Amino acid sequence: MSGISQDCAVVLENISAFLDGELSATDCAAIEAHCASCERCAPVVEGLRRTVGLCRSARAVTLPDAVRQRARDSIRRLLDEREH
């Protein structure tokens, strides 16, 4: 990860674990302190935090069978195209 500081690299490498509450209190505090003063990391962490929050609060939607089948067919076609 050239062009970014070691602290930024640590944040980026641990961002998912940080947002999921999987890091130690010490590691979380270090990331929070870094983000408080880093113009590059703060918006990245905040944006992903909001995205995760929206995903967690979204209700599950059951798609009609026809829509699910079209999606599967489209995915299969795309995968087949990549293989050839």
N, C-alpha and C positions, 0 to 999 in steps of 0.2 A: 504494500500500500504506500507507494511513494507519494510525496507531496503533502502528507498529513502527519501530524505529530503522533508520537507513541501513545499519548493519552487518547487522542481521537480514535486511533486504531483499536485500543482496548474497548472503548465505548461501542464502536461498530461491531466488534467481534462478540460482544456480550449483550447487545441491545435486546434480543429476544428473551434471554434469560432474565435480564433486568426487568423488563415489562411484565414477565410472567411471575415475578416474585421468587425466582429460583436462586438468586445470589445471596450471599451473606450480607448482613447489615453493613459491614465495613465496605464491601464492594459496592453496594448500592449508594452509600454515602459518598464514595469516591466518584462515582458516575454523576450523581446529583451535583456535587461540587464542581466537577468539570463542566457540566452543561450550563451551570449558572454563569460561567464566564466565557463560554465558547460559542461564538456566533455561527459556527459550522454545525456543531453537534446538537445544540439546543433545538433548532427547528426540526431536525431529523427525528430526534427522540419524541418531541411533542406531536409531530405528525403521525408517527407510527403509534404512539399512545392513543391518539384519537381514533385511528383506524381500527386498532384492536378493540377499543371500547365499542365502536359501532358494530363490529362483527359479533362481539359477545352479546350485544343487546338486540341484535336482529332476530326476528322470529323465523323459524323454519317454514319454508314454503314447499308444498308438494306440487310438483309439476304434473300436468296431464301426461298420460302415457305417450301420446303422439309427440309431444314436445321432447320428452326424454329420449324417445327413439330417434328423432331427428338429430338431437345433440350427439348421441352415440354414433350414428352414421357419419356425421360430420367429422367427429374425432377420428374414427377409423379411416376415413378418406385422407385426412391430413397425415396420419401416421403412415399410411400406405405410400403417400407421395414422398415422404421423407426417406422411406426405405429404398425407393427406386431412383 
